[in-house]
Amino acid sequence: MSSSISRRYRRTYTKIILVMISVIFSLFIAEIFLRYYYFGKLTIVNKASALRFIRYDAQLGWSPIPNSVGYFSNPRQGYNAYVKYDDNGVRVNGNSSAGEGKSILIVGDSVTAGLEVDNDETYSAILERLFSQNGCTYRVYNAGVLGYGTDQSLWNMERLIDIIKPEYVIYMYASNDFLNNRTIKQPNAKFGKPVYVLDNEELSVKNRPSEKYDKSYYAYVEYDSSGYKINQGRINGTVGSIWMFVKQDLALFYPLKSLNSYLRISPASKIENEVIHQDYDILELILKKMKRDNIKLYFTSSPYEGEDIYIDDFMRISDELGITYLNLFPYFTEEWNKYHWNNDRHWNKKGHLQAAKGLYDLLKPHLCKQ
């Protein structure tokens, strides 16, 4: 009897083991197939991190390292770009002629920084050349920094105004700025940041000077009918590291990307797709702080699929503040993947070129009056 039971247990264990082996083997085959489908190659990529250009900053959270230089690469996405910053932490445009006369300061996040393309291929560098080629010379300063929200772009602008003394400022919004404006620290991120909170229709800054945290810590601002609260905590370091490996290096992640907002793996992802009225109020108040009596402010946003839903609100906010919204969406007429790197929301060379052409067309009537 006992021998019969023992045999049944062995058969059950054998079946379980075979099922596990089959699942692992199937996932392995799927990873190989998807790796070729999405990445065009099998190996796990050897990336050159953007952190080589970034340092801790008590006022901004993080900022570019002055005079840093090197390559930013990710073979999986297909870019290997030469990056150089000047002694003010501004991305060098790489144009042969620096230009003289009036200047334009562009602030924003990684879309503006354009680390995925060479210095002379960013939309700011191309815009500078377009002005020069058409007899309307401007020096264009690229002060975009990866991961910045609207709040950090404002503080970065304030840092550079007395140095650069621009006649014009362009703020380039990106789709994750609502999230970044509420974030004190993302889990697994190296740096935290100060943050504006909306309190009785006024902005007040929290977490300045910016603290230094361990990677497991996270904190973000959440609003409800009674006001705001700061949600904070820690994630399991091992689980977080495994998730980052899955997210960044496994092709199996890509078919499941749409589940991220439902899985809520990142605590901050709770607010990633929520666009409630406080977010627009914060954006409007920060843009209001960007205005200067002696500097013309322009507001624009980086086009991406489905994000034209923001345009009406952006135009409304711009009209209320008396600033000009530059709508780039009509200039992106092809399929969205034509303008972006492989499985990456950042612009490729064509995306930067199209953005520069759109900005030039929209700015020329204002900046190049004969």
C-alpha positions as CSV (number, residue, x, y, z in Angstrom):
1,M,0.0,0.0,0.0
2,S,2.7,2.4,1.0
3,S,4.7,1.5,-2.1
4,S,1.7,2.3,-4.2
5,I,1.2,5.7,-2.5
6,S,4.9,6.4,-2.9
7,R,4.7,5.7,-6.7
8,R,1.8,8.1,-7.0
9,Y,3.7,10.8,-5.2
10,R,6.7,10.2,-7.5
11,R,4.5,10.4,-10.6
12,T,2.9,13.6,-9.3
13,Y,6.3,15.2,-8.5
14,T,7.6,14.1,-11.9
15,K,4.6,15.7,-13.6
16,I,5.1,18.9,-11.7
17,I,8.8,19.0,-12.6
18,L,8.1,18.3,-16.2
19,V,5.5,21.1,-16.3
20,M,8.0,23.5,-14.7
21,I,10.6,22.6,-17.2
22,S,8.1,23.0,-20.0
23,V,7.2,26.5,-18.7
24,I,10.8,27.6,-18.3
25,F,11.7,26.2,-21.7
26,S,8.7,28.0,-23.3
27,L,9.7,31.3,-21.7
28,F,13.2,30.8,-22.9
29,I,12.1,30.2,-26.5
30,A,9.7,33.2,-26.2
31,E,12.5,35.4,-24.9
32,I,14.7,34.4,-27.9
33,F,11.9,35.0,-30.4
34,L,10.9,38.4,-28.8
35,R,14.5,39.5,-28.4
36,Y,15.0,39.2,-32.2
37,Y,11.5,40.7,-32.8
38,Y,12.0,43.7,-30.6
39,F,15.8,44.2,-30.4
40,G,17.1,42.5,-33.5
41,K,19.7,40.6,-31.5
42,L,20.0,38.0,-28.8
43,T,22.5,39.3,-26.2
44,I,21.7,41.4,-23.2
45,V,22.9,44.8,-24.0
46,N,25.9,46.6,-22.6
47,K,24.6,50.1,-21.9
48,A,26.5,53.3,-21.2
49,S,24.4,55.0,-18.4
50,A,23.4,58.6,-18.5
51,L,24.4,58.8,-14.8
52,R,27.9,59.5,-15.9
53,F,26.7,63.0,-16.8
54,I,24.6,63.6,-13.6
55,R,25.5,64.7,-10.0
56,Y,23.6,65.3,-6.8
57,D,22.2,68.9,-6.5
58,A,20.7,70.1,-3.3
59,Q,18.6,72.7,-5.0
60,L,17.5,70.7,-8.1
61,G,17.8,67.1,-6.9
62,W,20.3,66.4,-9.7
63,S,22.0,68.4,-12.4
64,P,24.5,67.9,-15.3
65,I,28.1,67.7,-14.4
66,P,29.9,70.7,-16.0
67,N,32.3,69.9,-18.8
68,S,31.4,66.2,-18.7
69,V,31.8,64.4,-21.9
70,G,31.3,60.8,-23.2
71,Y,29.0,58.5,-25.0
72,F,25.4,57.5,-24.1
73,S,24.5,54.2,-25.7
74,N,22.0,51.4,-25.7
75,P,22.5,49.0,-28.6
76,R,19.1,47.5,-27.9
77,Q,17.4,50.8,-28.8
78,G,20.0,51.5,-31.5
79,Y,21.8,54.7,-30.4
80,N,25.4,55.6,-29.4
81,A,25.5,59.3,-29.0
82,Y,28.4,61.7,-28.3
83,V,27.4,64.0,-25.4
84,K,29.3,67.0,-24.1
85,Y,28.3,69.7,-21.6
86,D,29.8,73.2,-21.1
87,D,31.0,74.7,-17.9
88,N,27.4,75.7,-17.0
89,G,26.0,72.2,-17.4
90,V,24.3,73.1,-20.7
91,R,24.4,70.6,-23.6
92,V,26.9,71.7,-26.3
93,N,25.1,72.1,-29.6
94,G,28.1,71.1,-31.7
95,N,27.6,73.7,-34.4
96,S,30.6,75.0,-36.2
97,S,29.4,78.6,-35.6
98,A,28.4,79.6,-32.1
99,G,26.3,82.5,-33.3
100,E,26.1,86.0,-31.9
101,G,23.4,88.3,-30.9
102,K,20.2,87.3,-29.1
103,S,19.8,84.0,-27.4
104,I,17.1,81.3,-26.7
105,L,17.1,79.2,-23.6
106,I,15.3,75.8,-23.9
107,V,14.4,74.0,-20.7
108,G,12.7,70.6,-20.3
109,D,13.5,67.0,-19.6
110,S,15.3,64.1,-21.5
111,V,13.3,64.8,-24.7
112,T,15.1,68.2,-24.8
113,A,18.4,66.9,-23.5
114,G,18.4,64.5,-26.4
115,L,21.2,62.3,-25.1
116,E,20.2,59.6,-27.7
117,V,21.7,61.7,-30.5
118,D,25.0,63.5,-31.1
119,N,25.4,67.1,-30.0
120,D,24.7,68.6,-33.4
121,E,21.6,66.4,-33.9
122,T,19.4,67.6,-31.1
123,Y,16.4,69.8,-32.0
124,S,18.1,72.8,-30.2
125,A,21.2,72.4,-32.4
126,I,19.2,72.1,-35.6
127,L,17.0,75.0,-34.6
128,E,20.1,77.2,-34.1
129,R,21.3,76.2,-37.6
130,L,17.9,76.9,-39.2
131,F,17.9,80.4,-37.8
132,S,21.5,81.0,-39.0
133,Q,20.9,79.5,-42.5
134,N,17.9,81.8,-43.0
135,G,19.7,85.0,-42.0
136,C,18.2,85.2,-38.5
137,T,20.9,84.4,-36.0
138,Y,20.2,83.2,-32.5
139,R,22.3,81.3,-30.0
140,V,20.1,78.4,-28.7
141,Y,21.0,76.9,-25.3
142,N,19.9,73.3,-24.6
143,A,19.3,73.1,-20.8
144,G,17.2,70.0,-20.9
145,V,17.9,67.4,-18.2
146,L,16.7,63.8,-18.0
147,G,14.0,63.2,-15.5
148,Y,13.1,66.8,-14.9
149,G,9.6,67.9,-14.2
150,T,8.2,71.3,-14.8
151,D,9.3,72.4,-11.3
152,Q,12.9,71.5,-11.9
153,S,12.8,73.1,-15.4
154,L,11.7,76.3,-13.7
155,W,14.5,76.2,-11.1
156,N,17.0,75.3,-13.8
157,M,15.8,78.3,-15.8
158,E,16.2,80.6,-12.8
159,R,19.8,79.2,-12.3
160,L,20.8,80.0,-15.9
161,I,19.0,83.3,-16.6
162,D,21.7,85.5,-15.1
163,I,24.4,83.5,-16.8
164,I,22.9,83.3,-20.3
165,K,20.7,86.4,-20.2
166,P,18.3,85.0,-22.8
167,E,15.7,87.1,-24.7
168,Y,13.5,84.1,-25.1
169,V,12.7,80.9,-23.1
170,I,11.0,77.8,-24.4
171,Y,9.7,75.2,-22.0
172,M,9.2,71.8,-23.6
173,Y,6.6,69.7,-21.8
174,A,6.9,65.9,-21.9
175,S,4.2,63.4,-21.1
176,N,5.6,62.3,-17.8
177,D,5.9,65.8,-16.4
178,F,2.7,65.5,-14.4
179,L,4.2,62.5,-12.6
180,N,7.6,64.1,-12.2
181,N,6.0,67.2,-10.7
182,R,4.6,65.1,-7.9
183,T,7.6,62.8,-7.4
184,I,10.1,63.3,-4.5
185,K,11.9,60.1,-5.3
186,Q,11.1,57.1,-7.6
187,P,11.9,53.6,-6.3
188,N,15.3,52.4,-7.6
189,A,16.3,55.9,-8.7
190,K,19.6,57.3,-7.5
191,F,18.4,60.8,-6.6
192,G,15.4,62.5,-5.0
193,K,14.2,66.0,-5.7
194,P,12.4,69.0,-4.2
195,V,8.8,69.3,-5.1
196,Y,6.1,71.9,-5.3
197,V,2.9,71.2,-3.5
198,L,-0.4,72.9,-4.1
199,D,-1.8,74.3,-0.9
200,N,-4.7,76.7,-0.8
201,E,-4.2,77.6,-4.4
202,E,-0.5,78.5,-3.8
203,L,2.7,76.6,-4.4
204,S,5.1,75.8,-1.6
205,V,8.3,73.9,-2.0
206,K,9.1,70.7,0.0
207,N,12.3,68.7,0.5
208,R,14.7,71.5,-0.2
209,P,17.6,71.1,0.2
210,S,17.0,67.7,-1.5
211,E,18.0,64.8,0.7
212,K,20.0,61.9,-0.2
213,Y,18.2,58.6,-0.1
214,D,18.9,54.9,-0.5
215,K,17.6,53.3,-3.7
216,S,14.7,51.5,-2.0
217,Y,13.1,54.7,-0.8
218,Y,10.2,56.3,-2.6
219,A,8.0,59.3,-2.0
220,Y,5.4,61.2,-4.0
221,V,2.6,63.8,-3.5
222,E,-1.0,62.6,-3.7
223,Y,-4.0,64.9,-3.7
224,D,-7.6,64.3,-2.5
225,S,-10.5,66.4,-1.5
226,S,-8.9,67.4,1.7
227,G,-5.6,68.6,0.2
228,Y,-2.3,66.8,-0.2
229,K,-0.3,64.1,1.5
230,I,3.2,62.7,0.9
231,N,3.1,58.9,0.5
232,Q,6.5,57.4,1.2
233,G,8.0,54.0,2.0
234,R,10.5,51.4,0.8
235,I,10.4,48.6,-1.7
236,N,12.2,45.3,-1.3
237,G,15.6,45.8,-2.8
238,T,15.8,42.3,-4.3
239,V,12.3,42.5,-5.8
240,G,13.1,46.0,-7.1
241,S,16.3,44.9,-8.7
242,I,14.6,41.9,-10.3
243,W,11.8,44.1,-11.7
244,M,14.3,46.6,-13.1
245,F,16.2,43.8,-14.8
246,V,12.9,42.5,-16.3
247,K,11.8,46.0,-17.3
248,Q,15.1,47.0,-18.9
249,D,16.7,43.9,-20.2
250,L,14.0,41.2,-21.0
251,A,12.1,41.3,-24.3
252,L,9.3,39.4,-22.5
253,F,8.4,42.6,-20.7
254,Y,7.3,44.4,-23.9
255,P,4.1,42.5,-24.6
256,L,3.2,43.0,-20.9
257,K,3.9,46.7,-20.8
258,S,0.3,47.6,-20.9
259,L,-0.2,45.7,-17.7
260,N,2.1,47.9,-15.7
261,S,-0.6,50.5,-14.8
262,Y,-2.7,47.6,-13.5
263,L,0.0,45.8,-11.7
264,R,1.1,49.0,-9.9
265,I,4.6,47.6,-9.5
266,S,6.0,51.1,-9.0
267,P,4.3,52.9,-6.1
268,A,4.4,56.1,-8.1
269,S,2.7,54.5,-11.0
270,K,-0.6,55.1,-9.2
271,I,-0.6,58.6,-10.5
272,E,1.2,58.1,-13.8
273,N,-1.9,58.3,-15.9
274,E,-4.1,60.4,-13.7
275,V,-4.7,63.9,-15.1
276,I,-6.8,65.7,-12.4
277,H,-7.4,69.4,-12.1
278,Q,-4.6,69.9,-9.5
279,D,-2.0,68.8,-12.1
280,Y,-3.2,71.5,-14.5
281,D,-3.3,74.0,-11.6
282,I,0.3,73.2,-10.6
283,L,1.5,73.4,-14.3
284,E,-0.2,76.8,-14.7
285,L,1.3,78.2,-11.5
286,I,4.8,77.0,-12.4
287,L,4.4,78.5,-15.9
288,K,3.3,81.7,-14.3
289,K,6.6,81.7,-12.2
290,M,8.5,81.2,-15.5
291,K,7.3,84.5,-16.9
292,R,9.6,87.4,-16.7
293,D,9.0,91.0,-17.7
294,N,12.1,91.1,-19.9
295,I,11.9,87.6,-21.3
296,K,9.4,86.2,-23.8
297,L,8.2,82.7,-22.7
298,Y,7.0,80.1,-25.1
299,F,5.3,76.8,-24.1
300,T,5.3,73.7,-26.3
301,S,5.0,69.9,-25.8
302,S,6.6,66.9,-27.4
303,P,4.2,65.1,-29.7
304,Y,3.4,61.5,-29.1
305,E,0.6,59.1,-29.9
306,G,-2.6,59.9,-28.1
307,E,-1.2,63.0,-26.3
308,D,-3.0,65.5,-28.4
309,I,-5.7,65.3,-25.7
310,Y,-3.6,67.8,-23.7
311,I,-3.5,70.5,-26.4
312,D,-6.8,72.2,-25.6
313,D,-5.9,72.5,-21.9
314,F,-2.4,73.7,-22.8
315,M,-3.8,76.4,-25.1
316,R,-6.3,77.4,-22.4
317,I,-3.5,77.7,-19.8
318,S,-1.3,79.6,-22.3
319,D,-4.1,82.1,-23.1
320,E,-4.9,82.7,-19.5
321,L,-1.2,83.5,-18.8
322,G,-0.7,85.5,-22.0
323,I,2.0,83.2,-23.3
324,T,2.3,81.5,-26.7
325,Y,1.7,77.8,-27.1
326,L,3.6,76.3,-30.0
327,N,1.7,73.3,-31.3
328,L,4.2,70.8,-32.9
329,F,1.6,68.0,-33.5
330,P,0.8,69.0,-37.1
331,Y,4.5,68.6,-38.0
332,F,4.5,64.9,-37.1
333,T,2.5,63.4,-39.9
334,E,4.0,59.9,-40.2
335,E,3.6,56.9,-38.0
336,W,4.9,57.7,-34.5
337,N,7.5,54.9,-34.5
338,K,9.2,56.8,-37.4
339,Y,10.3,59.5,-35.0
340,H,11.5,57.4,-32.0
341,W,14.1,54.8,-31.2
342,N,13.3,51.2,-31.1
343,N,11.0,50.6,-28.1
344,D,11.9,54.0,-26.7
345,R,9.8,57.2,-26.5
346,H,12.8,59.5,-27.0
347,W,13.2,61.1,-30.4
348,N,15.6,59.7,-33.0
349,K,17.4,61.9,-35.5
350,K,14.2,62.3,-37.6
351,G,12.2,63.2,-34.5
352,H,14.6,65.9,-33.5
353,L,14.7,67.2,-37.1
354,Q,11.0,67.4,-37.3
355,A,10.7,69.2,-33.9
356,A,13.3,71.7,-35.0
357,K,11.5,72.4,-38.3
358,G,8.2,72.9,-36.5
359,L,9.7,75.2,-33.9
360,Y,11.4,77.3,-36.6
361,D,8.2,77.7,-38.6
362,L,6.3,78.7,-35.5
363,L,8.9,81.0,-34.1
364,K,10.0,82.7,-37.3
365,P,7.1,85.1,-37.5
366,H,7.9,86.3,-33.9
367,L,11.7,86.2,-33.9
368,C,12.7,87.0,-37.5
369,K,10.8,90.1,-38.3
370,Q,12.5,92.1,-41.0
